[in-house]
Amino acid sequence: MKIGFIGIGVMGNGMVQNLLKHGYSVNVYSRTKAKADEVVKAGAVWCDTIAECVAGAETVITMVGYPKDVEEVYLSDAGILKSAVPGTVVIDMTTTSPQLSKRIYEEAKKYAIPALDAPVSGGDTGARAGTLAIMVGGDELVFEKCRTIFQAMGEKICYAGRAGNGQHMKMANQIAIAGAVAGVSEAVAYAYSAGLDLEKMLETISTGAAGSWQMSYNGPKMLKGDFTPGFFMKHFVKDMSIATEEAGRMDIDLPVLGTVLSMYQFLEAEGYGDEGTQALIRAYLDPQ
């Protein structure tokens, strides 16, 4: 099967590598060609345009940055829906607005193009290892048709229901992460002020009820001042902003999400948006 893959960034790179390892033929396109160098060396075929990337592809996957990028890639005159042939399955794996995913689903129908929204969780580590959690919205028969593609990139593959539901499930994921990262940051700040051995503290409490992926993976990075992005802060701000908008639509109050979002927005405004989400510790103390 030939796959067109659009968006070769921190996540897209690992995802394409795993598709290639599973025997798929992959055309790739990205706004910055240099970002695709690694996957091209691994066997992917570079394309100069979206139209060239989707030509002959049975499935097209997108993993871009922001909702405006998703809208441009799918709905512009040079976009996927006007370039792909009827029957091509399109899968947006970007974390974006559930409302936009529904809109793309409805627009794609007009071109006889099945559309799925399939955001992921697991960061760059999961993308490289092929262990992503993938949350899929859209028609179930189309999801089943694409299951083996998802299995090439992830371990936990969940059908979430109708179009947009994959994005809603990802919002729930990001809301939970917001509280978890803040909890780890506050534990570190408290232990620092109490004069504890920070490494020993994390090693100890991570084995009990307080343990989490965020504590085990990002906690040590906080202590080292290692803010290399596994997931960009600026992208997490985007995700939390979408979650906040959706919560407003449903008329529910999420005070923890609101507080953590405001902290990240402050740090982004201070110039830390290209750092990883673990840089939230900056709002509490300088780990150096």
URQUIRA-V416769 format. One record per backbone hydrogen bond with DSSP energy under -0.5 kcal/mol. NH is the residue of the N-H (numbers start at 0). CO is the residue of the C=O. Records with the same first field share a line. If there is no record, write none. Layout:
# URQUIRA-V416769
NH = CO / CO
This chain:
# URQUIRA-V416769
2 = 24
3 = 58
4 = 2 / 26
5 = 60
6 = 4 / 28
8 = 6
12 = 8
13 = 9
14 = 10
15 = 11
16 = 12
17 = 13
18 = 14
19 = 15
20 = 16
21 = 17
22 = 19
23 = 18
24 = 0
25 = 23
26 = 2 / 24
27 = 44
28 = 4
32 = 30
34 = 31
35 = 32
36 = 33
39 = 35
40 = 36
41 = 37
42 = 39
43 = 38
44 = 25
45 = 43
46 = 27
52 = 48
53 = 49
54 = 50
56 = 53
57 = 1
58 = 1
59 = 88
60 = 3
61 = 90
62 = 5
68 = 65
69 = 65
70 = 66
71 = 67
72 = 68
73 = 69
74 = 70
75 = 71
78 = 75
79 = 72
80 = 73
82 = 79
83 = 79
86 = 111
87 = 84
88 = 57
89 = 113
90 = 59
91 = 115
92 = 61 / 90
95 = 93
100 = 96
101 = 97
102 = 98
103 = 99
104 = 100
105 = 101
106 = 102
107 = 103
108 = 104
109 = 105 / 106
110 = 106 / 107
111 = 108
112 = 107
113 = 111
115 = 89
116 = 136
117 = 91 / 115
118 = 134
119 = 92
120 = 132
123 = 229
125 = 121
126 = 122
127 = 123
128 = 124
129 = 125
130 = 125
131 = 125 / 152
132 = 120
133 = 131 / 155
134 = 118
135 = 133 / 157
136 = 116
137 = 160
142 = 138
143 = 139
144 = 140
145 = 141 / 142
146 = 143
148 = 145
149 = 145
150 = 146
151 = 147 / 148
152 = 148 / 149
153 = 149
154 = 131
155 = 131
156 = 154
157 = 133 / 155
159 = 135 / 157
160 = 135
164 = 161
167 = 163
168 = 164
169 = 165
170 = 166
171 = 167
172 = 168
173 = 169
174 = 170
175 = 171
176 = 172
177 = 173
178 = 174
179 = 175
180 = 176
181 = 177
182 = 178
183 = 179
184 = 180
185 = 181
186 = 182
187 = 183
188 = 184
189 = 185
190 = 186
191 = 187
192 = 188
193 = 189
194 = 190 / 191
195 = 190
197 = 195
200 = 196
201 = 197
202 = 198
203 = 199
204 = 200
205 = 201
206 = 203
207 = 204
209 = 204
210 = 207
215 = 211
216 = 212
217 = 212 / 213
218 = 213
220 = 216
221 = 217
222 = 218
223 = 219
224 = 220 / 221
225 = 220
226 = 224
232 = 274
233 = 272
235 = 231
236 = 232
237 = 233
238 = 234
239 = 235
240 = 236
241 = 237
242 = 238
243 = 239
244 = 240
245 = 241
246 = 242
247 = 243
248 = 244
249 = 245
250 = 247
251 = 246
253 = 251
257 = 253
258 = 254
259 = 255
260 = 256
261 = 257
262 = 258
263 = 259
264 = 260
265 = 261
266 = 262
267 = 263
268 = 264
269 = 265
270 = 267
271 = 266
272 = 267
274 = 271
275 = 226
276 = 230
278 = 275
279 = 276
280 = 277
281 = 278
282 = 279
283 = 280
284 = 280
286 = 284
